[in-house]
Amino acid sequence: MIKTTQTDFDAIVIGSGISGGYAAMELCTKGYKTLVLERGRAVAHGEYPTATMDPWELPHEDRVPQAEIATHYHKQDRLPWWVRQANKHWINKDDEYPYQEDERFDWIRGHHTGGRSLMWGRQCYRWSDIDFEANKKDGIAIDWPIRYADLADWYDYVETFVGVSGQKENLKQVPDGVFLKPFPLNCAEQHLRETVAKKFPDRIVTPGRVANLSEYKPEVHKGKRGQCMSRDRCWRGCPFGAYFSSQSATLPVAEETGNLTLRPNSIVQEIIYDAASGRATGVRIKDAVTGEQQEISARIIFCNASTVGTTAILLNSRSEAFPNGLGNSSGELGHNLMDHHYGMGASGILPGLEDTYYSGRKPTGFYIPRFTNIDEETKRADYLRGFGYQGEARRITNAPEGVVGSALKDVIFKPGAYSVRMTCFGEMLPYHENRMYLDFSKTDQHGMPLITFDAKLRENEHKLRADGVKCAVEMLEAAGCTNITSYNNATAPGACIHEMGTARMGHDPKTSVLNKWNQMHDVPNVFVTDGACMTSSGTQNPSITYMALTARAVDYAHKQILAGAL
């Protein structure tokens, strides 16, 4: 990871996160001298400061003090519960990375090598034609230019390398993949699976499909990886490389080719466009430390700076040919911003399994795939699309109130009953009105215009949420849970960290930014394969789809270059 003086490359990849790392690996292994530009600091594999710390070694019982929150997070009431001493160094501070809102947007991002691949939830679920056909069938937004058949082989390809643990269920809404052995359901989760299936046969409780190596296969799991130790400290960074990240998997493979140059602290100000050739010629960057500006050229450019980051760069890349942003002849750049919405679900106490337990802290619990609006039998009259659940069952610590001293020591190691919780993740429709844009009248410390958000949940999402909570309670009741509580606290877009849209794929250049190969309609040597490319949001965690789209797009670009078209 160096600051290079070289100014000409075969390919430039903007961003080193999940999709950027994958683009770099694919380009480098195909022989392209590739520059990866990361706007944040350099982090090498293993540089995870809290990865091996025990809970009692973390200050403030792993909590972030209120004074620190008030200083660094101007939207302090929104700091997610999961931001702790153990992982706060991966999360940007609002005072250092400001943004604006017309409507509330909870933007959670990290600027460093690997990006959010270091602290992602690792849940990997394929999309199906239920998702790719939904816009067309519902008459919403525009049609996807691809279908499941276009991605099926690429899902196989990336899952084999990534290493996804899971259990085959033969469900049309979440197709089975190339799985390692699953992290099995514990006895309470298995009880939930069996009891829910009896009352609701279409609701399947399955082990969460995660990019953690439940078994290590050296012939495919290249990089710096080892088997998962079930420590459940994934969001700190994994020194074993047991879960998929850019540091542990894609970047090491890219580096071994000798074709990779990774430049940290490199803020991409704009992509440079040449009207005579109709191509992008390179990028203009600013060194975040020295302030030095530099132009670097390349034959092809892959944009992987995240949904918001990529589109901010494109919107700032203005020229006489594209006064409203590079490749924005459709006017859709920045629009159709989506995220999954959560803050809804239910929990309860499951009695009757007090003589059982489990060992280890597996990195996943259970998943319940979408079961509404799949076909005519499950069609809802009150809302479009659907939701899925992620959850877990764990023994409660037995620490009764008012008990201290030796009496507490006598009971504290005796586990209590099982607690079962499930969180609902809902689909958000692609509304043109939901958008991000740049405020050119205000700039950040690097002179970049401030990103401004104007997106919100609408009527369909709120109706969907109500049913999601209702169904969660039904399933806990079916399992025999007591003390059931539910919640429905609508989250703002961004909070789920599954931002999508803003540079969508489509058939028609008049209504979309990208074609079916993730290639810009207007600028054919620029590709976008991060979340910005998405045309709808589905209910599934999107990262494995980004990787499949990225591998497919690099393969297409390579073939176009060999054919002399690029």
KELUMGU-482306 format. One line per field, with one value per residue (C-alpha): residue in one letter; x, y, z. Coordinates in steps of 0.2 Angstrom, whole numbers. Layout:
REM residues N
type [A  ...]
east [X  ...]
north [Y  ...]
up [Z  ...]
***
This chain:
REM residues 566
type [M  I  K  T  T  Q  T  D  F  D  A  I  V  I  G  S  G  I  S  G  G  Y  A  A  M  E  L  C  T  K  G  Y  K  T  L  V  L  E  R  G  R  A  V  A  H  G  E  Y  P  T  A  T  M  D  P  W  E  L  P  H  E  D  R  V  P  Q  A  E  I  A  T  H  Y  H  K  Q  D  R  L  P  W  W  V  R  Q  A  N  K  H  W  I  N  K  D  D  E  Y  P  Y  Q  E  D  E  R  F  D  W  I  R  G  H  H  T  G  G  R  S  L  M  W  G  R  Q  C  Y  R  W  S  D  I  D  F  E  A  N  K  K  D  G  I  A  I  D  W  P  I  R  Y  A  D  L  A  D  W  Y  D  Y  V  E  T  F  V  G  V  S  G  Q  K  E  N  L  K  Q  V  P  D  G  V  F  L  K  P  F  P  L  N  C  A  E  Q  H  L  R  E  T  V  A  K  K  F  P  D  R  I  V  T  P  G  R  V  A  N  L  S  E  Y  K  P  E  V  H  K  G  K  R  G  Q  C  M  S  R  D  R  C  W  R  G  C  P  F  G  A  Y  F  S  S  Q  S  A  T  L  P  V  A  E  E  T  G  N  L  T  L  R  P  N  S  I  V  Q  E  I  I  Y  D  A  A  S  G  R  A  T  G  V  R  I  K  D  A  V  T  G  E  Q  Q  E  I  S  A  R  I  I  F  C  N  A  S  T  V  G  T  T  A  I  L  L  N  S  R  S  E  A  F  P  N  G  L  G  N  S  S  G  E  L  G  H  N  L  M  D  H  H  Y  G  M  G  A  S  G  I  L  P  G  L  E  D  T  Y  Y  S  G  R  K  P  T  G  F  Y  I  P  R  F  T  N  I  D  E  E  T  K  R  A  D  Y  L  R  G  F  G  Y  Q  G  E  A  R  R  I  T  N  A  P  E  G  V  V  G  S  A  L  K  D  V  I  F  K  P  G  A  Y  S  V  R  M  T  C  F  G  E  M  L  P  Y  H  E  N  R  M  Y  L  D  F  S  K  T  D  Q  H  G  M  P  L  I  T  F  D  A  K  L  R  E  N  E  H  K  L  R  A  D  G  V  K  C  A  V  E  M  L  E  A  A  G  C  T  N  I  T  S  Y  N  N  A  T  A  P  G  A  C  I  H  E  M  G  T  A  R  M  G  H  D  P  K  T  S  V  L  N  K  W  N  Q  M  H  D  V  P  N  V  F  V  T  D  G  A  C  M  T  S  S  G  T  Q  N  P  S  I  T  Y  M  A  L  T  A  R  A  V  D  Y  A  H  K  Q  I  L  A  G  A  L]
east [0  10  8  13  20  14  1  -5  -13  -24  -38  -43  -54  -62  -64  -57  -73  -82  -85  -69  -58  -67  -65  -46  -44  -53  -44  -27  -29  -33  -17  -22  -10  -23  -23  -35  -39  -45  -50  -46  -31  -21  -26  -17  -24  -21  -21  -37  -33  -47  -48  -41  -46  -57  -73  -65  -51  -62  -65  -82  -89  -87  -99  -95  -97  -110  -97  -88  -104  -109  -92  -91  -108  -119  -133  -129  -147  -144  -127  -132  -132  -119  -106  -94  -77  -73  -77  -79  -63  -71  -85  -83  -86  -99  -88  -75  -86  -101  -117  -134  -152  -168  -175  -166  -153  -142  -126  -115  -98  -80  -65  -51  -44  -57  -71  -87  -80  -72  -88  -102  -115  -108  -126  -126  -143  -145  -158  -171  -182  -195  -184  -178  -195  -204  -203  -210  -224  -229  -227  -214  -200  -191  -187  -171  -161  -155  -163  -158  -151  -139  -131  -133  -116  -108  -116  -108  -91  -90  -98  -85  -71  -80  -85  -103  -110  -128  -141  -150  -169  -175  -184  -188  -187  -169  -161  -148  -130  -113  -112  -100  -108  -120  -117  -132  -147  -146  -159  -170  -169  -172  -188  -193  -190  -201  -215  -217  -217  -231  -242  -235  -228  -222  -211  -194  -182  -165  -147  -141  -130  -114  -97  -88  -78  -86  -73  -57  -53  -36  -38  -52  -51  -35  -28  -25  -39  -42  -57  -70  -66  -84  -78  -92  -81  -82  -86  -69  -59  -54  -35  -39  -47  -61  -74  -73  -65  -55  -40  -41  -47  -47  -33  -20  -24  -23  -6  1  -1  11  -2  -10  -6  -16  -16  -24  -28  -34  -49  -56  -63  -69  -68  -61  -70  -64  -78  -68  -67  -82  -72  -66  -47  -44  -47  -42  -37  -32  -20  -30  -14  -4  -17  -8  -18  -14  -22  -20  -26  -33  -41  -56  -63  -73  -83  -84  -84  -101  -119  -117  -98  -99  -113  -106  -90  -101  -111  -95  -88  -96  -91  -98  -105  -112  -116  -126  -114  -104  -116  -131  -140  -155  -156  -158  -141  -143  -162  -170  -161  -165  -161  -169  -178  -179  -182  -196  -198  -202  -194  -200  -195  -195  -198  -195  -177  -168  -158  -150  -136  -124  -105  -96  -102  -107  -107  -125  -142  -157  -165  -183  -184  -198  -215  -227  -230  -221  -235  -254  -257  -246  -251  -256  -269  -262  -244  -231  -215  -210  -198  -187  -180  -164  -163  -156  -160  -148  -148  -151  -138  -145  -142  -158  -160  -155  -143  -125  -109  -107  -125  -123  -108  -118  -131  -123  -115  -132  -140  -158  -171  -169  -173  -178  -178  -181  -178  -188  -179  -191  -190  -190  -197  -187  -195  -188  -191  -179  -163  -146  -138  -123  -124  -110  -112  -105  -89  -80  -62  -56  -66  -79  -97  -108  -118  -137  -150  -169  -176  -189  -201  -218  -235  -230  -216  -226  -240  -227  -219  -235  -237  -219  -222  -238  -230  -216  -227  -237  -221  -216  -233  -232  -216  -224  -214  -220  -217  -218  -214  -214  -208  -210  -198  -197  -178  -173  -165  -146  -148  -148  -132  -139  -139  -144  -149  -144  -135  -147  -146  -159  -163  -166  -152  -166  -172  -156  -137  -130  -134  -135  -116  -115  -107  -112  -124  -115  -97  -93  -76  -84  -92  -102  -104  -107  -124  -127  -131  -147  -164  -174  -169  -176  -176  -160  -143  -135  -117  -115  -125  -113  -99  -107  -111  -93  -85  -97  -94  -75  -77  -87  -75  -60  -69  -73  -55  -49  -62  -55  -72  -64]
north [0  15  32  30  43  33  42  29  13  0  1  12  6  19  11  -4  -11  -27  -23  -13  -26  -39  -28  -26  -45  -49  -35  -40  -58  -54  -45  -27  -15  -8  6  5  23  23  39  34  28  12  -3  -20  -37  -40  -21  -24  -16  -23  -40  -50  -39  -47  -38  -31  -24  -12  5  10  -8  -6  9  26  40  53  67  58  56  74  80  69  65  80  68  61  53  42  33  15  4  -7  6  2  4  -12  -5  14  16  9  22  40  54  67  82  75  70  81  80  88  82  89  72  62  50  40  39  26  24  20  27  15  1  -12  0  -8  -26  -25  -23  -29  -42  -55  -61  -68  -72  -73  -63  -72  -68  -63  -48  -45  -45  -36  -18  -23  -34  -20  -6  3  13  4  -14  -23  -26  -43  -59  -72  -83  -69  -70  -88  -94  -78  -81  -99  -91  -78  -90  -103  -90  -80  -95  -95  -106  -111  -124  -129  -126  -126  -109  -99  -83  -86  -99  -111  -108  -115  -118  -123  -133  -122  -115  -126  -119  -122  -131  -116  -111  -128  -128  -112  -119  -135  -126  -112  -124  -134  -118  -108  -120  -106  -98  -106  -104  -108  -105  -88  -89  -80  -77  -85  -101  -115  -125  -120  -126  -120  -124  -110  -99  -90  -75  -74  -84  -98  -107  -97  -100  -94  -80  -68  -53  -51  -32  -29  -36  -55  -59  -76  -70  -82  -70  -62  -45  -36  -37  -56  -61  -51  -38  -52  -61  -45  -41  -58  -55  -40  -29  -20  -3  3  21  26  44  48  58  56  74  69  58  67  66  69  74  70  52  50  42  45  48  46  54  69  66  75  68  69  72  84  92  88  86  74  67  49  41  23  14  9  15  5  15  6  20  15  20  37  40  34  45  60  58  56  72  82  76  90  96  105  88  83  99  89  75  62  50  59  62  53  65  49  51  53  48  32  31  15  6  -8  -2  -10  -5  -18  -35  -45  -55  -67  -80  -98  -110  -129  -131  -127  -144  -139  -128  -124  -121  -107  -90  -94  -79  -81  -85  -89  -82  -82  -77  -67  -76  -62  -56  -71  -78  -76  -87  -75  -59  -44  -32  -18  -17  -22  -33  -40  -43  -56  -58  -61  -67  -78  -88  -87  -92  -77  -73  -79  -63  -60  -42  -39  -53  -49  -56  -75  -78  -70  -81  -96  -92  -82  -97  -105  -100  -94  -97  -95  -78  -77  -61  -58  -42  -38  -31  -23  -18  0  4  14  31  45  58  49  56  63  78  90  107  116  132  122  112  100  102  94  107  94  100  93  78  81  68  70  52  45  29  31  23  6  4  9  -4  -17  -14  -16  -34  -38  -35  -44  -60  -60  -60  -74  -85  -82  -87  -103  -108  -106  -90  -80  -62  -57  -39  -31  -14  -4  11  17  19  33  27  24  16  -2  2  -6  10  6  15  33  26  12  -1  -1  -5  13  27  39  32  24  27  10  -4  -23  -25  -11  0  18  21  38  34  16  14  18  4  5  -11  -5  -2  13  1  -7  -4  -11  -16  -33  -39  -49  -42  -35  -38  -55  -48  -33  -46  -56  -41  -35  -51  -52  -33  -36  -51  -41  -27  -39  -46  -29  -24  -40  -36  -19  -11  -2]
up [0  -7  -13  -31  -43  -58  -67  -80  -77  -87  -74  -59  -46  -34  -17  -8  0  -4  -23  -25  -18  -29  -45  -41  -39  -55  -65  -58  -61  -79  -81  -79  -70  -58  -46  -31  -24  -6  2  20  29  26  36  33  37  55  60  70  87  98  89  103  118  132  137  153  143  134  143  149  148  129  128  120  133  130  130  116  106  109  102  87  81  78  75  92  95  81  85  83  98  90  89  104  110  101  83  84  75  59  59  53  64  59  63  52  38  38  27  26  26  19  26  39  33  45  35  43  34  36  26  27  17  16  20  27  22  39  49  38  44  32  28  10  1  -18  -27  -37  -52  -39  -36  -54  -61  -47  -54  -71  -63  -51  -63  -52  -58  -72  -76  -72  -88  -81  -73  -61  -76  -80  -62  -57  -63  -56  -39  -40  -45  -31  -17  -21  -17  -3  7  12  25  23  22  6  7  -11  -9  -25  -16  -10  -22  -14  -17  -16  3  16  30  40  57  64  73  92  101  104  86  80  91  82  65  69  78  65  51  58  59  45  32  20  34  35  49  42  48  43  27  31  23  38  34  44  35  26  9  4  -14  -16  0  -6  3  21  28  41  48  59  78  83  93  87  87  68  69  76  61  61  63  57  40  44  37  20  19  6  18  20  3  -13  -10  -6  -21  -32  -24  -28  -46  -45  -54  -39  -33  -18  -14  3  8  -10  -12  -30  -34  -52  -66  -81  -97  -115  -127  -142  -139  -128  -115  -97  -98  -79  -62  -53  -34  -19  -6  11  21  10  0  -16  -32  -46  -62  -66  -82  -86  -100  -89  -73  -60  -47  -31  -18  -11  -16  -10  -13  -31  -35  -26  -37  -53  -49  -46  -62  -72  -90  -105  -111  -94  -84  -71  -68  -78  -88  -82  -98  -91  -76  -65  -56  -38  -38  -33  -17  -7  9  19  34  51  69  69  76  92  106  119  132  127  142  143  137  153  152  136  131  117  115  106  100  82  70  64  71  60  45  39  21  13  12  6  -12  -19  -30  -31  -16  -5  -13  -2  -6  6  1  -12  -9  7  22  30  47  55  73  87  102  117  135  147  160  177  188  199  205  223  224  228  235  237  234  217  213  217  204  190  181  180  164  163  150  131  124  106  96  78  68  52  37  24  6  1  -16  -29  -28  -40  -26  -14  -19  -14  -22  -20  -12  -22  -11  4  5  17  23  7  -4  -9  -10  4  1  5  7  3  6  17  20  12  14  6  18  34  29  26  43  52  44  48  67  67  58  70  85  77  75  93  99  88  96  114  119  134  138  120  116  99  92  77  77  60  55  43  27  29  46  39  30  14  3  -15  -31  -37  -53  -58  -72  -85  -104  -109  -108  -106  -89  -82  -80  -83  -95  -91  -90  -76  -90  -92  -106  -110  -105  -110  -101  -84  -74  -58  -48  -30  -23  -34  -48  -40  -48  -34  -16  -13  5  5  11  -5  -4  -12  -27  -29  -30  -43  -53  -51  -57  -72  -77  -76  -87  -99  -99  -102  -117  -124  -123  -132  -145  -147  -142  -126]
***
